[in-house]
Amino acid sequence: MDLIPNHSSTAESNYSRGVSWVDYDNDGDPDLFLCNENKTPNSLFRNDGGGIFTKILIAGDLLVAAESSMSASWADVNNDGWMDVFVCNTNSFAPAANVLYINQKNGGFLAVKEPFSSDLGCSFSASFSDYDNDGDVDLAVSNGFCTGNIFNFLYLNDGKGNFTRDLQSITDLSTPCSFGLAWSDLDRNGFQDLVISTCKNSSQAPLPKNIMFQNMGNDNHWLQLSLKGTESNADAIGARVRISTKIDGETVIQTREISTQTGYCSQNSPTVHFGLKKSINVDTVWIEWPSGIKQKLSGITANQFLQITEPMFSSVTDQKNSDQITISPNPAKDLIKIHFSSDLNWNHGKFELIDSKGKIVYSVEKINLGNQEYFELDTQSLQLKQGSYTLKFSSPQYQVSKRFLVIP
């Protein structure tokens, strides 16, 4: 890796505590959100592709408040397909109010302060998971480095993004001091368990033990997916998974995004968990892999753990060959030179240029290809915006692809 000293995301000098990646604008690439301390508004950077990030100055309520934020946790809390964010705040040994921001689908966010403003704490981390398996993500919040008796928070979601403090599922959430927390199905019973890391609230305090809560479950159903990338990274980080199922007679589409971080010093299990309530099957599963590959599965039975491997852009037969696409320059600015080579003679094939959203922006069919093909593409005439693209060659029995960047 090379140091980039003058990148737009590092131009600020703030007391930054937390950082998270999320595709908040649904354009197919990860954006960047920074949590700032010292009564400083938080920072949002939109990914414009090709390593270019633009600092967002106006995003509704999201960048207005000057709090001391420790971390942010992202999830689709109202099942509308857009990522919302919960921000943890603290005043350093003085309680503060946390805030949930609902994505308005237009680049802006709406602040939801209740019931969180009634539950003041010194919050460091938060994590979403559907721990009652009713088809919506619920919320856990950790508190530490505070005065008086310290309690962590647990909230139930009503399915529309309205949260209520849950005092029944875990009767004692008192803590000497808590930092991170994370959800995972530790005993593989289909229900999410909670682990909380503890800390010393003062230098004189004894070192406490960490805390684990085992979820004994209910009669709701569930589905868990473990993704393995081939064209994408092996852990499928950045993949987005959606499912469609009937809950209480209505079609509900739930969305999850696989991430390497959750809140402060935490990471949920990379296994994707969906609660299904009383539904015994899932109508459709859609997976959008970081490579741009889109995968669809139908008619999935509930209450099972599935391992799903990303489809590869490769031969669908047992024949091995050395087909390849060479693109130069890469990254490209104006004219792109393309060389396709093969150890086979192809009578017919199609070249498609696909953007980061999966849209085909250029297509051409070639007849009597042989085993070599040279051609050029002009980024200006094609009006290609900066970002990541995939050039794919396909025939009825074969596919091969090459990714490249367009820069300004």
Backbone torsions as a table, in degrees:
resi	resn	phi	psi	omega
1	MET	NA	144.4	177.9
2	ASP	-109.6	140.4	176.6
3	LEU	-69.9	132.7	175.3
4	ILE	-111.1	96.1	-169.9
5	PRO	-73.4	-24.3	-172.4
6	ASN	-118.2	31.8	-179.9
7	HIS	-72.4	149.4	-176.5
8	SER	-60.3	-31.9	-177.4
9	SER	-76.6	-11.4	179.9
10	THR	-114.4	11.7	-177.8
11	ALA	-76.5	-21.2	-178.9
12	GLU	-84.7	154.7	174.8
13	SER	-122.7	90.9	-179.5
14	ASN	-125.2	166.9	170.9
15	TYR	-83.6	78.9	-175.5
16	SER	-88.2	136.1	-177.0
17	ARG	-113.2	-49.1	-175.2
18	GLY	-117.9	153.1	178.4
19	VAL	-141.8	140.6	179.5
20	SER	-146.5	147.7	176.0
21	TRP	-103.7	136.8	177.5
22	VAL	-163.4	146.5	174.7
23	ASP	-91.3	83.8	-174.0
24	TYR	-77.4	-22.1	-177.0
25	ASP	-105.0	8.2	174.7
26	ASN	56.1	39.0	177.9
27	ASP	-106.0	8.1	172.2
28	GLY	93.7	4.4	176.9
29	ASP	-135.2	156.0	-176.1
30	PRO	-78.5	131.2	174.6
31	ASP	-99.3	173.0	-170.7
32	LEU	-124.5	131.0	178.8
33	PHE	-126.2	129.3	-179.2
34	LEU	-115.6	132.4	174.9
35	CYS	-96.5	129.2	-175.9
36	ASN	-115.4	140.7	175.6
37	GLU	-89.5	-169.0	169.6
38	ASN	60.4	40.1	176.7
39	LYS	55.0	43.2	-179.3
40	THR	-116.1	133.1	176.9
41	PRO	-57.2	148.7	178.3
42	ASN	-74.4	168.6	-172.5
43	SER	-123.9	139.9	179.2
44	LEU	-128.2	131.1	179.4
45	PHE	-124.2	122.7	179.1
46	ARG	-86.7	132.7	178.0
47	ASN	-81.4	116.1	179.1
48	ASP	-100.2	9.5	179.3
49	GLY	88.5	156.4	178.0
50	GLY	65.3	23.8	-178.9
51	GLY	78.6	9.6	-179.4
52	ILE	-95.3	123.9	178.3
53	PHE	-120.5	135.7	179.8
54	THR	-111.2	127.4	178.1
55	LYS	-71.4	126.7	179.5
56	ILE	-90.3	128.0	-178.1
57	LEU	-98.3	-28.4	-178.9
58	ILE	-128.4	121.9	178.6
59	ALA	-145.3	50.7	-177.0
60	GLY	65.3	-129.6	-177.8
61	ASP	-83.3	-12.5	-167.2
62	LEU	-62.0	-40.2	-172.1
63	LEU	-107.6	18.6	-175.5
64	VAL	-92.1	-51.0	-173.6
65	ALA	-64.9	135.8	176.5
66	ALA	-102.4	80.3	-179.7
67	GLU	-104.0	-173.5	171.0
68	SER	-113.6	93.7	-171.9
69	SER	-95.2	136.1	-180.0
70	MET	-94.7	-41.0	-174.2
71	SER	-161.2	168.3	177.1
72	ALA	-133.9	142.6	176.4
73	SER	-127.5	131.3	-173.5
74	TRP	-110.8	140.7	175.1
75	ALA	-168.3	159.4	174.6
76	ASP	-88.3	92.6	-170.7
77	VAL	-79.6	-21.2	-177.3
78	ASN	-115.1	13.3	175.7
79	ASN	54.4	43.3	175.8
80	ASP	-107.0	4.3	177.5
81	GLY	87.4	5.5	-179.4
82	TRP	-122.5	140.2	-175.5
83	MET	-78.6	127.1	175.5
84	ASP	-103.7	168.7	-173.9
85	VAL	-139.6	137.3	174.1
86	PHE	-108.4	125.6	-176.4
87	VAL	-109.8	126.6	179.0
88	CYS	-91.6	130.3	-178.3
89	ASN	-123.2	153.4	175.5
90	THR	-152.3	155.2	176.5
91	ASN	-113.0	22.8	178.8
92	SER	59.5	88.1	-177.9
93	PHE	65.7	19.4	172.0
94	ALA	-140.1	131.1	-175.4
95	PRO	-62.5	150.9	177.0
96	ALA	-140.7	167.7	-179.7
97	ALA	-99.3	133.5	173.1
98	ASN	-83.7	163.5	-176.7
99	VAL	-139.2	137.4	170.9
100	LEU	-100.9	131.9	179.1
101	TYR	-114.9	122.8	-178.4
102	ILE	-94.6	127.7	179.7
103	ASN	-67.3	124.0	-178.1
104	GLN	-91.7	4.4	175.2
105	LYS	69.0	10.9	-179.9
106	ASN	-130.0	18.4	-177.0
107	GLY	95.4	-10.4	-179.0
108	GLY	-107.9	164.6	179.6
109	PHE	-132.5	144.7	178.7
110	LEU	-108.6	126.7	-178.9
111	ALA	-75.3	132.4	172.6
112	VAL	-117.0	113.0	-171.6
113	LYS	-98.3	-19.7	179.4
114	GLU	-105.0	143.7	6.1
115	PRO	-88.1	11.8	-168.3
116	PHE	-70.3	-31.8	179.1
117	SER	-69.8	-16.2	176.1
118	SER	-87.4	-12.8	-179.4
119	ASP	-112.7	73.9	-177.1
120	LEU	-72.4	141.3	177.9
121	GLY	-162.5	178.6	174.0
122	CYS	-105.4	82.2	-167.3
123	SER	-89.1	134.1	178.0
124	PHE	-108.7	-42.1	-173.6
125	SER	-137.4	155.8	174.1
126	ALA	-145.0	153.4	-178.2
127	SER	-150.3	134.7	179.2
128	PHE	-96.6	141.5	170.7
129	SER	-169.4	149.5	179.1
130	ASP	-86.1	82.3	-172.9
131	TYR	-79.2	-13.9	175.0
132	ASP	-106.2	5.1	173.5
133	ASN	56.6	40.2	-179.7
134	ASP	-104.6	8.1	173.6
135	GLY	99.0	14.6	175.0
136	ASP	-149.1	155.1	-176.9
137	VAL	-82.7	134.3	175.2
138	ASP	-101.6	-175.7	-167.4
139	LEU	-142.8	136.7	170.5
140	ALA	-121.4	143.1	-176.6
141	VAL	-133.1	133.9	179.2
142	SER	-103.7	147.9	179.9
143	ASN	-131.1	143.4	178.6
144	GLY	-165.0	170.6	-177.6
145	PHE	51.4	59.9	-175.9
146	CYS	-138.7	167.7	178.4
147	THR	-95.1	156.3	177.4
148	GLY	73.9	-162.8	177.5
149	ASN	-73.8	135.8	-175.8
150	ILE	-110.8	132.9	178.1
151	PHE	-130.9	140.3	169.2
152	ASN	-83.5	163.6	-174.7
153	PHE	-117.0	146.7	175.0
154	LEU	-132.9	133.4	-176.1
155	TYR	-131.1	139.2	173.4
156	LEU	-99.1	141.6	179.5
157	ASN	-99.8	137.2	179.3
158	ASP	-87.3	4.5	179.6
159	GLY	97.7	-14.3	179.7
160	LYS	-113.7	10.8	179.4
161	GLY	88.7	12.1	176.0
162	ASN	-98.7	125.1	-173.2
163	PHE	-109.5	144.7	177.9
164	THR	-128.9	136.1	178.9
165	ARG	-60.4	128.2	-178.8
166	ASP	-102.6	110.5	-179.8
167	LEU	-106.9	4.7	-174.7
168	GLN	-105.0	-40.6	-173.5
169	SER	-63.4	-38.8	173.0
170	ILE	-128.1	110.7	-172.0
171	THR	-75.2	-25.7	-178.9
172	ASP	-126.8	102.5	177.0
173	LEU	-110.3	23.9	174.9
174	SER	-68.6	151.3	-177.3
175	THR	-151.5	145.3	173.3
176	PRO	-68.0	-31.2	-179.8
177	CYS	172.8	130.0	-177.4
178	SER	-127.7	141.1	176.9
179	PHE	-108.0	-87.2	-175.5
180	GLY	-94.9	161.1	172.5
181	LEU	-151.2	153.9	-176.0
182	ALA	-154.4	150.6	179.2
183	TRP	-106.3	144.6	173.4
184	SER	-166.6	151.9	175.4
185	ASP	-87.3	87.4	-171.1
186	LEU	-71.7	-32.1	-177.1
187	ASP	-105.6	7.3	175.5
188	ARG	56.2	42.4	175.7
189	ASN	-101.1	5.1	178.1
190	GLY	90.6	6.2	-179.1
191	PHE	-129.2	143.7	-172.4
192	GLN	-80.5	127.4	175.3
193	ASP	-96.7	159.6	-174.0
194	LEU	-122.3	129.7	175.2
195	VAL	-118.8	131.9	-178.8
196	ILE	-122.6	127.8	176.0
197	SER	-89.1	134.6	-176.3
198	THR	-104.8	171.9	-176.0
199	CYS	-150.9	171.6	176.4
200	LYS	-88.3	123.8	-178.3
201	ASN	-75.1	-15.3	175.2
202	SER	-154.3	164.9	-179.0
203	SER	-65.5	-23.8	-179.1
204	GLN	-87.2	-14.2	-176.1
205	ALA	-72.5	148.0	175.9
206	PRO	-69.0	156.4	179.6
207	LEU	-77.7	115.0	-175.5
208	PRO	-82.9	163.5	175.7
209	LYS	-84.2	151.6	173.7
210	ASN	-70.2	167.6	-171.8
211	ILE	-125.6	137.3	174.5
212	MET	-130.9	134.2	176.9
213	PHE	-115.8	122.2	179.4
214	GLN	-90.0	127.1	-179.4
215	ASN	-85.1	115.4	-176.7
216	MET	-83.5	-8.7	170.7
217	GLY	83.1	-179.2	175.6
218	ASN	-147.6	-158.6	-177.6
219	ASP	-97.8	14.6	175.0
220	ASN	-76.9	155.5	-177.6
221	HIS	-97.5	173.5	-171.9
222	TRP	-158.6	167.3	172.4
223	LEU	-146.5	134.8	177.6
224	GLN	-125.4	137.2	-177.2
225	LEU	-126.2	131.7	173.3
226	SER	-112.9	120.1	-173.7
227	LEU	-101.8	139.2	175.4
228	LYS	-125.6	119.8	-179.3
229	GLY	-83.0	150.0	173.4
230	THR	-120.3	-62.4	171.6
231	GLU	-70.8	-35.2	176.8
232	SER	-87.2	-177.8	175.6
233	ASN	-63.1	152.1	-170.9
234	ALA	-61.3	-32.1	-178.0
235	ASP	-89.4	1.2	178.3
236	ALA	60.1	29.7	178.0
237	ILE	-63.1	128.8	-177.8
238	GLY	97.8	-8.4	178.2
239	ALA	-69.9	148.2	176.2
240	ARG	-117.1	131.5	-176.8
241	VAL	-121.6	131.0	176.0
242	ARG	-126.7	146.0	173.9
243	ILE	-131.3	151.6	176.1
244	SER	-121.0	129.2	179.7
245	THR	-153.2	162.7	177.8
246	LYS	-91.0	123.5	176.3
247	ILE	-129.2	121.1	-177.4
248	ASP	54.3	37.7	176.1
249	GLY	82.9	-2.2	-179.2
250	GLU	-116.3	146.5	175.4
251	THR	-75.3	123.3	-179.5
252	VAL	-119.2	129.1	176.7
253	ILE	-110.1	116.6	179.2
254	GLN	-102.4	147.4	-177.0
255	THR	-128.3	136.4	173.6
256	ARG	-131.6	149.2	175.5
257	GLU	-126.1	125.1	-177.3
258	ILE	-77.0	125.2	-174.7
259	SER	-135.3	160.5	178.1
260	THR	-95.5	0.6	-179.3
261	GLN	-144.5	150.2	175.2
262	THR	-143.4	112.7	178.3
263	GLY	65.7	-137.7	-172.7
264	TYR	-104.6	119.5	177.1
265	CYS	51.9	40.9	-173.4
266	SER	-142.4	158.8	172.8
267	GLN	-153.9	122.7	172.1
268	ASN	-66.9	165.6	174.1
269	SER	-58.9	138.9	177.1
270	PRO	-70.4	-11.2	174.7
271	THR	-66.3	127.0	-177.2
272	VAL	-81.7	124.3	-175.7
273	HIS	-115.1	132.2	175.2
274	PHE	-127.0	130.5	168.4
275	GLY	-87.5	143.0	-173.7
276	LEU	-120.8	1.0	-175.5
277	LYS	56.7	-120.3	-176.2
278	LYS	-95.0	0.1	-179.6
279	SER	-68.2	136.0	-178.2
280	ILE	-101.1	-0.5	175.2
281	ASN	-153.8	163.1	176.7
282	VAL	-110.3	125.4	-177.2
283	ASP	-65.3	-49.5	-174.9
284	THR	-145.1	142.0	170.4
285	VAL	-119.7	125.2	174.6
286	TRP	-112.6	134.4	176.7
287	ILE	-124.9	124.4	173.5
288	GLU	-106.7	105.0	-176.6
289	TRP	-79.6	154.0	178.4
290	PRO	-57.6	-25.0	180.0
291	SER	-71.1	-15.0	-173.6
292	GLY	102.0	-10.6	177.2
293	ILE	-68.1	136.6	177.5
294	LYS	-116.2	134.0	-174.6
295	GLN	-127.3	142.3	-178.3
296	LYS	-133.1	132.8	176.0
297	LEU	-127.0	147.1	-176.2
298	SER	-131.9	153.4	173.7
299	GLY	64.1	52.6	-177.5
300	ILE	-93.9	129.5	178.5
301	THR	-75.9	142.7	-178.9
302	ALA	-72.0	170.8	174.5
303	ASN	60.9	48.2	175.9
304	GLN	-146.8	158.4	177.6
305	PHE	-106.7	119.1	-177.5
306	LEU	-113.9	138.1	171.4
307	GLN	-104.0	123.8	-175.0
308	ILE	-120.7	127.1	179.0
309	THR	-102.7	137.1	179.6
310	GLU	-63.9	132.1	175.0
311	PRO	-62.6	145.3	-178.4
312	MET	-102.3	146.0	168.0
313	PHE	-77.6	82.6	-176.6
314	SER	-154.0	179.0	-177.2
315	SER	-62.9	140.5	176.1
316	VAL	-96.6	6.1	174.5
317	THR	-113.1	-179.9	179.6
318	ASP	-85.0	-1.4	-176.6
319	GLN	-71.6	133.8	178.2
320	LYS	-103.7	135.3	176.7
321	ASN	-148.6	176.9	-174.7
322	SER	-112.9	32.7	179.4
323	ASP	-60.3	139.1	177.7
324	GLN	-156.3	155.6	176.0
325	ILE	-114.3	127.6	176.4
326	THR	-111.3	128.3	-179.5
327	ILE	-121.8	129.7	177.3
328	SER	-143.8	143.1	-9.6
329	PRO	-75.4	163.9	176.4
330	ASN	-142.9	107.4	10.4
331	PRO	-68.6	154.6	-178.0
332	ALA	-112.2	151.4	-179.1
333	LYS	-120.3	-46.7	-176.9
334	ASP	-123.0	-83.9	-176.5
335	LEU	-93.9	132.6	179.5
336	ILE	-111.6	126.0	177.6
337	LYS	-100.7	129.3	-174.4
338	ILE	-122.4	132.8	178.2
339	HIS	-128.5	118.6	174.4
340	PHE	-106.3	127.5	-179.6
341	SER	-131.0	148.7	-177.0
342	SER	-151.5	158.0	172.9
343	ASP	-94.9	7.9	176.4
344	LEU	-119.1	158.3	173.6
345	ASN	-97.0	121.0	-177.1
346	TRP	-103.5	129.4	177.6
347	ASN	-80.1	-30.7	-173.6
348	HIS	-152.7	141.3	176.9
349	GLY	-165.5	163.4	-178.4
350	LYS	-126.9	135.1	172.7
351	PHE	-105.6	130.0	179.6
352	GLU	-127.9	136.0	175.9
353	LEU	-104.3	121.5	-172.0
354	ILE	-120.1	131.2	179.1
355	ASP	-84.6	-178.6	-173.7
356	SER	-67.8	-15.8	178.0
357	LYS	-91.9	-0.3	-178.6
358	GLY	88.0	7.4	-179.6
359	LYS	-85.2	133.8	176.3
360	ILE	-79.8	114.9	-176.9
361	VAL	-101.8	-10.5	177.8
362	TYR	-159.0	140.8	178.9
363	SER	-149.0	139.7	177.4
364	VAL	-148.1	137.2	176.8
365	GLU	-100.7	140.4	-178.2
366	LYS	-119.3	136.2	179.0
367	ILE	-110.3	141.9	178.7
368	ASN	53.6	57.4	-177.2
369	LEU	-64.8	-38.5	-169.6
370	GLY	73.6	-143.8	179.6
371	ASN	-115.4	9.3	177.5
372	GLN	-141.6	143.2	174.7
373	GLU	-150.1	127.6	176.9
374	TYR	-118.8	133.7	170.4
375	PHE	-158.5	169.7	-176.7
376	GLU	-126.1	151.7	174.5
377	LEU	-127.3	138.4	179.5
378	ASP	-103.8	114.3	-177.6
379	THR	-63.0	-29.4	-178.5
380	GLN	-72.2	-48.3	-178.5
381	SER	-67.6	-30.5	177.0
382	LEU	-82.7	-6.5	-179.2
383	GLN	55.2	46.4	178.8
384	LEU	-78.5	124.7	175.0
385	LYS	-79.7	159.6	178.7
386	GLN	-62.9	142.4	-178.9
387	GLY	149.9	-168.4	-176.8
388	SER	-96.6	138.5	179.4
389	TYR	-134.7	156.4	175.4
390	THR	-123.0	126.9	172.8
391	LEU	-99.8	120.4	-175.3
392	LYS	-117.9	131.5	170.2
393	PHE	-103.7	133.0	-179.9
394	SER	-141.4	147.0	170.3
395	SER	-130.5	175.8	179.9
396	PRO	-58.2	-23.8	-177.5
397	GLN	-116.1	2.3	-168.0
398	TYR	-154.0	148.1	174.0
399	GLN	-141.9	144.0	170.6
400	VAL	-148.2	147.1	-174.5
401	SER	-140.9	163.8	177.9
402	LYS	-145.4	132.0	179.2
403	ARG	-98.2	148.6	176.6
404	PHE	-153.0	168.8	-178.6
405	LEU	-114.3	144.2	169.6
406	VAL	-108.8	127.7	-178.1
407	ILE	-118.7	158.8	-179.7
408	PRO	-67.0	NA	NA
